[in-house]
Amino acid sequence: MADIQFNRHGVPLMAYGSRYFASTTGVPADKPKSVAEPQNDDPDITYVGDIEVADWGSSNNFPDTAITTIGKTGVLNTGLKFLRNLTLGQGIFPVRITGFDDKGNEELQVVDDQKLRLFINSRLVRRYLEKSLRDYLKFGAAFAQMIPSVTGDQLVGINNINARYCRLSSANESGIIEKCIVSGKWPDTPTAEELQVIDVLDEYDPHSHLLRLKKNGKIKGKSFIFVIRDSWSNNEYYSEPIWYTAYQAGWTDVAYSVPHFLKKAYENQITWKWHVKIPYAFWDRKFPAGEFKTISERQTAISDYMDDVEENLCGSENAEKPIFTFYEINPTNGKAEEQWIIEPLSNKLNSDQNLITSAAANSEILFALMINPNVMGAGMPGGTYAGNQGGSNIREAFLVNIANAWIDRQNMLDPLEAYLRFNGLAEDIELRFRNTILTTLDTGAGTQKIIS
């Protein structure tokens, strides 16, 4: 039975039989739109009772699509975890800015407040930071829940709600998003008993919004959502994650397909006899998508067809048996179009080119994450993993990553600072991250601790 790898639209990309390998060549005549692309400027609407909910991507299913893509792409999964760990550093500290040195660098004084220090180093805060940054990097948005006390005069909890279960209401006439609908049923539409509606804090000044709610007696017995976004994508509802450009360009598909191909190649390199190249247009004519109710039905029909092809190509009883294919001649240039090509294969397997392609895909994904491949042990794009340029290059790249982490760190700290200021934190106290910096041996130490 043929093992076929389909793309997300049901078009076979590669097929592996016991004695043949098939691939689809060319490009589709009408390239389908990515099913995972969020349409944030004019999102589709799902009605939950009387609430208009802005869909998160096609079929309101972008988070699950993102999880699937990340889970099957090793370099993307590792790169995102690296960014999470780097951004969190070695924790946060309360500091005061006491002045500036001759080079304009801040002179910081750590605030020695035991109650504040215990809170910042608590599991509550660590859990909030770790999970919020996870969603922020994976999906482009995170949802921090601010939980008040019974009396409503203090905030007593800050919690990250898994972004997979969050959807935002459509903006009102003033362009303000007022509600977050939380349900474990998404992307399916939940019933009234299967969801929780939580008010969303004003993006312009969430801290002042909390103070107004407190003044008007509207905070008691409720909780509120502080939405954390990376504004780079310009989308008002759900920001696109940093890795999404590599997904749109197809590099995540390449990074997944190459090892998948090599695994099959090593399993079958002794028995493969043929490489069958099939044009994209053939699948549209032989198996029109409109004739099938679902993509899975189309995939099953194609799989059965490829099994028949293998039966015609392989086996001693088929030694003299022909296979017939049809093609057209372009009247303009006289070239054959939509032509199957069947090539005999030797038993040799040359995977060097595939490894180079894999290294290039890994590098492009890391570039999309703004990670220098050398930090991850990879070489220059297009090269092999052995192209590492040494410790100095890794140290410099690591410092660049830390510098670029500033805005993401501030985005993570904004809900926490709003929480603390609501509870009376002095205006001159700020939160900063501590980093471990790699140094050279001539400094007399392998690492240095700095606060930034």
C-alpha positions as CSV (number, residue, x, y, z in Angstrom):
1,M,0.0,0.0,0.0
2,A,1.3,3.4,-0.9
3,D,2.2,5.9,1.9
4,I,1.2,9.3,0.6
5,Q,2.1,12.7,2.1
6,F,-0.7,15.2,1.3
7,N,-0.6,19.0,1.8
8,R,-3.4,20.6,3.8
9,H,-5.5,21.0,0.7
10,G,-5.5,17.2,-0.1
11,V,-3.0,17.4,-3.0
12,P,-0.4,14.6,-2.8
13,L,3.2,15.9,-2.5
14,M,5.1,12.6,-2.3
15,A,4.1,8.9,-2.4
16,Y,6.2,6.0,-1.2
17,G,5.5,2.5,-2.5
18,S,7.5,-0.6,-1.8
19,R,9.4,-0.2,-5.1
20,Y,8.7,3.3,-6.4
21,F,8.8,6.9,-5.3
22,A,6.4,9.5,-6.7
23,S,6.4,13.3,-6.5
24,T,4.2,16.0,-7.7
25,T,5.9,18.5,-10.0
26,G,5.2,22.1,-11.1
27,V,2.9,24.5,-9.3
28,P,-0.9,24.5,-9.0
29,A,-2.7,26.6,-11.7
30,D,-4.7,28.4,-9.0
31,K,-2.7,28.5,-5.7
32,P,-5.2,28.0,-2.8
33,K,-5.2,30.4,0.0
34,S,-3.6,29.2,3.2
35,V,-6.3,27.8,5.5
36,A,-4.4,29.0,8.6
37,E,-4.0,32.6,7.6
38,P,-5.7,35.0,10.1
39,Q,-8.0,37.6,8.5
40,N,-7.7,40.2,11.1
41,D,-8.7,43.3,9.1
42,D,-12.1,41.8,8.3
43,P,-12.5,38.6,10.3
44,D,-15.3,36.2,9.9
45,I,-17.9,36.3,12.7
46,T,-19.2,33.6,14.9
47,Y,-22.4,34.3,16.9
48,V,-22.4,33.0,20.5
49,G,-25.8,34.0,21.8
50,D,-26.0,37.8,21.2
51,I,-22.2,38.2,21.2
52,E,-20.4,38.7,17.9
53,V,-17.1,36.8,18.1
54,A,-14.2,37.6,15.8
55,D,-12.9,34.3,14.3
56,W,-9.2,33.6,14.9
57,G,-8.1,32.5,11.4
58,S,-9.9,30.3,8.9
59,S,-12.5,28.2,10.6
60,N,-11.7,30.0,13.8
61,N,-8.9,27.5,14.3
62,F,-5.6,29.3,14.0
63,P,-4.2,28.2,17.5
64,D,-4.7,24.5,16.8
65,T,-3.2,24.9,13.3
66,A,-0.2,26.7,14.8
67,I,0.3,24.0,17.4
68,T,0.3,21.3,14.7
69,T,2.8,23.2,12.6
70,I,5.1,23.9,15.5
71,G,4.8,20.3,16.8
72,K,6.0,18.7,13.6
73,T,8.8,21.2,12.8
74,G,11.7,20.6,15.2
75,V,13.7,23.7,14.6
76,L,10.7,25.9,15.0
77,N,9.6,24.3,18.2
78,T,13.2,24.5,19.6
79,G,13.7,28.1,18.4
80,L,10.5,29.3,20.1
81,K,11.4,27.6,23.3
82,F,14.9,29.2,23.1
83,L,13.2,32.6,22.7
84,R,11.0,32.0,25.7
85,N,13.9,31.0,27.9
86,L,16.1,33.8,26.7
87,T,13.4,36.4,27.2
88,L,12.6,35.3,30.7
89,G,16.4,35.3,31.5
90,Q,17.1,34.5,35.2
91,G,14.0,36.2,36.6
92,I,12.9,39.7,37.4
93,F,13.9,42.2,40.1
94,P,12.4,45.4,41.5
95,V,14.8,48.3,41.0
96,R,15.1,52.1,41.3
97,I,17.0,54.2,38.8
98,T,19.4,56.2,40.9
99,G,21.1,58.0,38.0
100,F,23.2,57.5,34.9
101,D,26.9,57.0,34.3
102,D,29.1,58.9,31.9
103,K,28.1,56.5,29.0
104,G,24.4,57.1,29.6
105,N,23.9,53.7,31.2
106,E,21.3,53.5,34.0
107,E,22.6,53.1,37.5
108,L,20.2,50.7,39.2
109,Q,19.5,50.0,42.9
110,V,17.7,46.7,43.7
111,V,14.7,47.4,46.0
112,D,15.1,45.4,49.2
113,D,11.5,44.8,50.0
114,Q,10.9,41.3,51.2
115,K,7.2,41.2,50.5
116,L,7.7,42.5,47.0
117,R,10.6,40.2,46.4
118,L,8.7,37.1,47.6
119,F,5.8,37.9,45.3
120,I,8.0,38.5,42.2
121,N,9.8,35.3,42.8
122,S,6.7,33.3,43.6
123,R,5.3,30.5,41.5
124,L,2.3,32.7,40.7
125,V,4.4,35.2,38.8
126,R,6.7,32.6,37.3
127,R,3.7,30.6,36.0
128,Y,2.2,33.8,34.5
129,L,5.4,34.8,32.8
130,E,6.2,31.4,31.4
131,K,2.7,30.6,30.0
132,S,2.0,34.1,28.7
133,L,5.2,34.2,26.8
134,R,4.5,30.8,25.4
135,D,1.2,31.9,23.9
136,Y,2.7,35.3,22.8
137,L,5.5,33.5,20.8
138,K,3.4,30.6,19.5
139,F,0.2,32.5,18.6
140,G,1.1,36.2,18.6
141,A,-1.3,37.0,21.5
142,A,-1.6,36.1,25.2
143,F,-4.5,36.7,27.6
144,A,-3.6,37.7,31.2
145,Q,-6.4,37.4,33.7
146,M,-6.4,40.0,36.6
147,I,-8.3,38.6,39.6
148,P,-9.5,41.0,42.3
149,S,-10.2,40.3,46.0
150,V,-13.7,39.7,47.4
151,T,-13.9,43.4,48.4
152,G,-12.5,44.6,45.1
153,D,-9.9,47.0,46.6
154,Q,-6.9,44.8,45.7
155,L,-5.8,42.4,43.0
156,V,-4.9,39.0,44.4
157,G,-4.1,36.9,41.4
158,I,-2.6,37.2,37.9
159,N,-3.3,34.2,35.7
160,N,-2.6,33.3,32.0
161,I,-5.6,31.8,30.3
162,N,-4.5,29.4,27.5
163,A,-4.9,31.3,24.3
164,R,-6.3,28.2,22.5
165,Y,-9.5,28.8,24.5
166,C,-9.8,32.6,24.0
167,R,-11.6,34.5,21.3
168,L,-12.3,38.3,21.2
169,S,-15.7,40.0,20.6
170,S,-16.1,42.2,17.6
171,A,-15.2,45.9,18.3
172,N,-18.0,48.2,19.2
173,E,-18.9,51.4,17.4
174,S,-15.9,53.2,19.0
175,G,-13.5,50.5,17.8
176,I,-13.1,49.0,21.3
177,I,-12.9,45.3,21.9
178,E,-14.9,44.8,25.1
179,K,-15.2,41.0,25.8
180,C,-13.1,37.8,25.8
181,I,-15.0,34.6,25.4
182,V,-13.3,31.7,27.1
183,S,-14.3,28.1,26.2
184,G,-12.6,24.7,25.8
185,K,-14.9,24.0,22.9
186,W,-13.2,26.4,20.4
187,P,-13.0,26.2,17.4
188,D,-16.5,24.6,17.7
189,T,-19.2,27.1,18.8
190,P,-19.9,26.7,22.5
191,T,-23.3,26.9,24.2
192,A,-24.0,29.4,27.0
193,E,-23.2,26.8,29.6
194,E,-19.8,26.0,27.9
195,L,-18.2,29.5,28.0
196,Q,-17.2,32.3,30.3
197,V,-17.4,36.0,29.2
198,I,-14.7,38.2,30.7
199,D,-14.3,42.0,30.3
200,V,-11.3,43.2,28.3
201,L,-9.2,46.1,29.7
202,D,-8.7,49.2,27.6
203,E,-5.5,48.7,25.5
204,Y,-4.6,52.4,25.7
205,D,-4.2,52.5,29.5
206,P,-5.2,49.3,31.3
207,H,-4.1,50.6,34.7
208,S,-6.3,53.7,34.5
209,H,-9.2,51.5,33.3
210,L,-8.8,49.4,36.4
211,L,-8.8,52.5,38.6
212,R,-12.0,53.8,37.0
213,L,-13.7,50.5,37.5
214,K,-12.7,50.5,41.1
215,K,-13.9,54.1,41.6
216,N,-17.3,53.2,40.0
217,G,-17.6,50.0,42.1
218,K,-17.5,47.8,39.0
219,I,-14.6,45.6,39.9
220,K,-16.0,43.6,42.8
221,G,-16.8,40.0,42.0
222,K,-15.3,40.1,38.5
223,S,-12.1,39.5,36.7
224,F,-10.5,41.2,33.7
225,I,-8.4,40.3,30.7
226,F,-5.3,42.2,29.8
227,V,-4.6,41.2,26.1
228,I,-0.8,41.1,25.3
229,R,0.0,41.6,21.6
230,D,3.0,42.1,19.4
231,S,1.7,45.1,17.3
232,W,4.1,44.5,14.4
233,S,1.5,42.7,12.2
234,N,-0.9,45.7,12.5
235,N,-3.8,43.4,13.2
236,E,-6.2,44.7,15.8
237,Y,-7.7,41.4,17.0
238,Y,-5.1,38.6,16.9
239,S,-1.5,39.5,16.1
240,E,0.4,37.1,13.8
241,P,3.3,35.3,15.5
242,I,6.9,36.1,14.6
243,W,7.4,32.7,12.9
244,Y,4.4,33.1,10.5
245,T,6.4,34.6,7.7
246,A,8.5,31.4,7.5
247,Y,5.2,29.4,7.4
248,Q,3.8,31.5,4.6
249,A,7.0,31.2,2.6
250,G,6.8,27.4,2.9
251,W,10.0,26.9,4.9
252,T,8.2,25.0,7.7
253,D,6.8,22.6,5.1
254,V,10.4,22.1,3.7
255,A,11.9,21.6,7.1
256,Y,9.3,18.9,7.8
257,S,9.3,17.2,4.4
258,V,13.1,16.7,4.1
259,P,13.5,14.5,7.1
260,H,10.3,12.7,6.3
261,F,11.6,12.0,2.8
262,L,15.0,10.9,4.1
263,K,13.4,8.5,6.6
264,K,11.4,6.9,3.8
265,A,14.4,6.9,1.5
266,Y,16.6,5.0,4.0
267,E,13.8,2.5,4.6
268,N,13.3,1.8,0.9
269,Q,16.6,2.7,-0.8
270,I,17.3,-1.0,-1.7
271,T,13.9,-1.7,-3.2
272,W,12.9,1.4,-5.0
273,K,12.9,0.9,-8.7
274,W,11.1,3.9,-10.1
275,H,10.6,7.7,-9.6
276,V,7.3,8.8,-11.0
277,K,6.9,12.6,-11.5
278,I,3.2,13.6,-11.7
279,P,2.1,17.2,-12.7
280,Y,-0.1,19.2,-10.4
281,A,-2.7,19.6,-13.1
282,F,-3.3,15.9,-13.3
283,W,-4.7,15.7,-9.8
284,D,-7.2,18.6,-10.5
285,R,-8.4,16.8,-13.7
286,K,-8.4,13.2,-12.4
287,F,-9.8,14.1,-8.9
288,P,-11.6,17.5,-9.0
289,A,-11.9,18.8,-5.4
290,G,-15.5,19.7,-6.1
291,E,-16.5,16.1,-6.6
292,F,-15.6,15.1,-3.0
293,K,-17.5,16.1,0.1
294,T,-14.3,16.3,2.2
295,I,-10.6,16.4,1.7
296,S,-10.2,13.0,3.4
297,E,-12.5,11.4,0.8
298,R,-10.3,12.8,-2.0
299,Q,-7.1,11.6,-0.2
300,T,-8.6,8.1,0.0
301,A,-9.4,8.0,-3.7
302,I,-5.9,9.2,-4.6
303,S,-4.3,6.6,-2.3
304,D,-6.3,3.8,-4.0
305,Y,-5.3,5.1,-7.4
306,M,-1.6,5.2,-6.4
307,D,-1.9,1.6,-5.2
308,D,-3.1,0.6,-8.6
309,V,-0.1,2.4,-10.2
310,E,2.3,0.5,-8.0
311,E,0.7,-2.8,-9.0
312,N,1.3,-1.9,-12.6
313,L,4.9,-0.9,-12.1
314,C,6.2,-3.5,-9.8
315,G,6.4,-7.3,-9.5
316,S,7.7,-10.1,-11.7
317,E,4.3,-10.5,-13.3
318,N,4.5,-6.9,-14.6
319,A,8.0,-7.2,-16.1
320,E,6.7,-6.6,-19.7
321,K,3.5,-4.8,-18.7
322,P,3.2,-1.2,-20.0
323,I,1.7,1.8,-18.2
324,F,-0.2,4.4,-20.3
325,T,-0.2,8.1,-19.6
326,F,-1.6,11.0,-21.6
327,Y,-0.3,14.5,-22.1
328,E,-1.0,17.6,-24.2
329,I,1.2,19.5,-26.7
330,N,1.2,23.3,-26.2
331,P,0.5,24.8,-29.6
332,T,2.5,27.9,-28.8
333,N,5.9,26.4,-27.9
334,G,5.4,22.7,-29.0
335,K,6.3,21.4,-25.5
336,A,4.6,18.6,-23.7
337,E,2.4,19.6,-20.8
338,E,0.9,17.6,-17.9
339,Q,3.2,14.7,-18.8
340,W,4.0,11.9,-16.4
341,I,7.7,11.1,-16.2
342,I,8.8,7.6,-15.0
343,E,12.5,7.3,-14.3
344,P,14.4,4.1,-13.2
345,L,16.3,4.5,-10.0
346,S,19.7,3.1,-9.1
347,N,20.2,1.7,-5.6
348,K,22.4,4.6,-4.6
349,L,21.1,7.3,-2.3
350,N,22.7,10.7,-2.4
351,S,21.2,12.8,0.4
352,D,23.7,15.6,0.4
353,Q,21.4,18.0,-1.5
354,N,18.5,17.2,0.8
355,L,20.7,17.9,3.9
356,I,21.7,21.3,2.4
357,T,18.0,22.1,1.7
358,S,17.1,21.1,5.3
359,A,19.9,23.3,6.7
360,A,18.7,26.2,4.5
361,A,15.1,25.7,5.7
362,N,16.2,25.6,9.4
363,S,18.2,28.8,8.9
364,E,15.3,30.6,7.2
365,I,13.0,29.6,10.1
366,L,15.6,30.9,12.7
367,F,15.9,34.1,10.7
368,A,12.1,34.6,10.9
369,L,12.5,34.2,14.7
370,M,15.4,36.7,14.6
371,I,17.8,34.0,15.9
372,N,21.3,33.8,14.5
373,P,21.6,30.1,13.4
374,N,25.1,30.0,15.1
375,V,23.5,30.3,18.5
376,M,21.7,27.0,17.8
377,G,24.8,25.3,16.4
378,A,23.8,25.8,12.8
379,G,25.9,27.4,10.0
380,M,25.2,30.0,7.4
381,P,22.0,29.5,5.3
382,G,22.5,26.9,2.7
383,G,25.4,25.3,4.5
384,T,25.6,22.2,6.7
385,Y,25.4,22.2,10.5
386,A,29.2,22.0,10.7
387,G,29.5,25.7,9.6
388,N,29.6,27.0,13.1
389,Q,31.8,30.1,13.3
390,G,33.1,29.8,16.9
391,G,32.4,31.0,20.4
392,S,32.8,34.7,19.7
393,N,30.1,34.7,17.0
394,I,27.8,32.8,19.4
395,R,28.4,35.3,22.2
396,E,27.8,38.3,19.9
397,A,24.6,36.7,18.5
398,F,23.4,36.0,22.0
399,L,23.9,39.6,23.0
400,V,21.9,40.8,20.0
401,N,19.1,38.4,21.0
402,I,19.0,39.9,24.5
403,A,18.9,43.5,23.1
404,N,16.0,42.5,20.8
405,A,14.1,40.9,23.7
406,W,13.5,44.3,25.3
407,I,10.1,45.1,23.8
408,D,8.8,41.5,24.4
409,R,10.0,41.7,28.0
410,Q,8.1,45.0,28.4
411,N,5.0,43.5,26.9
412,M,5.2,40.6,29.5
413,L,5.8,43.1,32.4
414,D,2.9,45.5,31.5
415,P,0.2,43.4,33.1
416,L,2.4,42.6,36.1
417,E,3.2,46.3,36.6
418,A,-0.4,47.3,36.3
419,Y,-1.2,44.6,38.9
420,L,1.4,46.0,41.3
421,R,0.6,49.7,40.8
422,F,-3.1,49.0,41.4
423,N,-2.0,47.5,44.7
424,G,0.0,50.5,45.6
425,L,3.5,50.0,44.2
426,A,5.5,53.2,44.3
427,E,5.9,55.0,40.9
428,D,9.7,55.0,41.1
429,I,10.0,51.2,41.3
430,E,10.4,49.4,38.0
431,L,10.8,45.7,37.1
432,R,13.9,44.5,35.2
433,F,15.2,41.2,34.0
434,R,18.5,39.6,35.0
435,N,20.6,37.9,32.3
436,T,23.5,35.5,32.3
437,I,26.1,36.8,29.8
438,L,28.7,34.6,28.3
439,T,32.2,36.0,28.5
440,T,35.7,35.1,27.2
441,L,38.2,33.3,29.4
442,D,40.5,36.4,29.6
443,T,37.9,38.1,31.8
444,G,38.5,35.5,34.5
445,A,35.0,34.3,34.6
446,G,32.8,32.2,32.3
447,T,29.7,34.2,32.9
448,Q,28.5,37.6,34.2
449,K,25.2,38.5,35.8
450,I,23.6,41.8,34.7
451,I,20.2,43.4,35.2
452,S,18.5,44.9,32.1
